[in-house]
Amino acid sequence: MSRRRIGQETPQFGSGPGRNRSSLDALKALIDWVPIVREFEVISCAAKGEPAWPPLALFKALLIAVWSDLSDV
């Protein structure tokens, strides 16, 4: 089973070429995501059901949830 494509490949916050930079833009530049992606490549998808969400997208969502102290799972 394949992984689903979720649209934008890189986060784009703000709008236009002179857009304001956010803290997430700075974080994107600070973290080297390549080694993390390599670790997630070994995660396989189920043979049945809907396409899986990309593991890196889920990991980034989990990081934001933890850093923002969100209580819902």
C-alpha positions in Angstrom: 0.0 0.0 0.0 1.3 3.4 -0.8 1.5 6.5 1.3 -0.9 9.4 0.7 0.3 12.7 -0.7 -0.8 15.5 1.5 -0.3 18.5 -0.8 2.4 21.0 0.0 5.8 19.4 0.3 7.3 22.3 2.3 5.5 24.5 4.9 4.6 27.9 3.5 3.6 30.4 6.2 2.5 33.9 5.4 2.0 34.9 1.7 4.0 36.4 -1.1 7.7 36.9 -1.7 8.1 39.4 1.1 6.1 37.4 3.6 6.8 37.5 7.3 8.9 34.7 8.7 7.4 32.7 11.5 9.1 30.7 14.2 8.2 27.5 12.2 10.3 28.8 9.3 13.2 29.3 11.6 12.7 25.8 13.0 12.6 24.3 9.5 16.0 25.8 8.8 17.4 24.8 12.2 16.6 21.0 12.0 18.3 18.7 9.6 15.3 16.5 8.6 17.2 14.1 6.3 18.5 11.7 9.1 14.9 11.7 10.5 13.4 10.8 7.1 16.0 7.9 6.8 14.8 6.5 10.1 11.2 6.6 9.0 11.9 4.9 5.7 11.8 1.5 7.4 8.2 2.0 8.5 6.1 0.0 6.1 2.5 0.5 5.2 -0.3 -2.0 5.6 -1.4 -4.0 2.6 -5.1 -3.2 3.1 -7.0 0.0 3.8 -6.4 3.6 2.9 -3.0 5.0 2.0 -0.9 5.8 5.0 0.0 9.3 6.2 3.6 10.2 5.7 5.6 9.4 8.9 7.5 12.6 8.8 4.2 14.6 8.7 2.9 12.7 11.7 6.2 13.3 13.5 6.1 17.0 12.9 2.5 17.2 14.1 3.5 15.3 17.2 6.4 17.7 17.8 4.1 20.8 17.5 1.6 19.1 19.9 4.2 18.4 22.5 5.9 21.8 22.2 2.5 23.6 22.4 1.5 21.5 25.4 -1.7 20.2 23.6 -3.6 17.7 25.8 -5.6 15.8 23.2 -4.1 12.6 21.7 
